[in-house]
């Protein structure tokens, strides 16, 4: 029987070596090496985190905050390097979500069969 942790570390290595991760890494380095792009990207991430924290705390997000976020998102989407970074991040997220579905399949089958039996 294979060691599940060894398999997990092999999967980590496969992700690091994947085309999707390598493309993301290149896009990230491009943005981080451009001071204006880096500043814009960090502003985007900060705004995103602030709004997520407020939502998680059940706090209301003001119209001003929504407008600020919209402005930041529009600026980020217009910046070619940042748009590329976000596109590559989405590609890797798709791969990771696919992997998650695969590795949770035994639980789905187990609990799915229990529900069907009732």
C-alpha positions, -999 to +999 in steps of 0.1 A: +000+000+000+015+034-010+023+059+017-003+087+012+021+114+023+047+103-003+020+105-029+011+140-017+047+152-019+050+137-054+018+156-064+034+188-050+065+182-071+043+176-102+024+208-096+057+228-092+070+213-125+037+217-144+034+241-173+006+259-155+027+266-124+058+276-145+037+300-165+022+315-133+057+319-118+069+337-149+039+360-150+043+367-113+080+376-117+072+399-146+047+418-124+070+419-094+099+432-115+078+462-127+075+487-099+042+503-111+027+469-119+038+455-085+022+485-067-010+482-087-012+444-081-005+448-043-032+475-041-056+450-058-047+422-034-050+445-003-084+457-015-095+421-021-084+410+014-100+440+031-134+432+015-131+395+023-123+402+059-153+425+062-176+399+047-162+372+070-169+394+100-204+401+088-197+438+083-214+458+057-194+470+027-200+506+019-208+519-016-175+538-014-156+506-008-174+489-037-166+518-060-129+517-049-127+480-056-143+484-090-118+511-099-089+489-088-102+459-107-107+479-139-071+493-137-057+458-130-076+442-159-063+469-183-026+462-173-014+435-197+011+419-173-013+418-144-041+405-166-017+377-178-008+369-142-045+366-132-052+344-163-023+321-154-035+320-117-069+309-129-054+281-151-035+267-121-066+270-099-085+250-124-059+222-122-059+223-084-097+222-083-096+192-107-071+174-084-092+182-054-123+166-070-102+135-079-087+131-044-120+136-026-138+111-049-135+082-023-154+104+002-181+113-023-185+077-032-187+066+004-212+093+016-230+092-018-237+055-014-249+060+021-275+085+010-286+062-018-291+034+007-315+054+028 
